[in-house]
């Protein structure tokens, strides 16, 4: 379970709550969020592998699209973009 002031993520049941309201994430969005949860910086290529099993232009695009979708649902500041590296979950 990950708890932030406005976001609660239950990894056991694969549920996300924003201000205690359940929100739905697609499977790829959940997989990307789960990869980011430890709170450490993770490269775009590592996320591409987590989503698609390999690094290709398509899998890198999947990362960008899914990060954008998660930001729309959880808030634009929940995932930080680390220039020339990747992303970090800031909750």
Secondary structure, 3 states (H helix, E strand, C coil): CEECCCEEEECCCCEEEECCEEECCCHHHHHHHHHHCCCCCEEHHHHHHHHHCCCCHHHHHHHHHHHHHHHHHHCCCCEEEECCCEEEECC
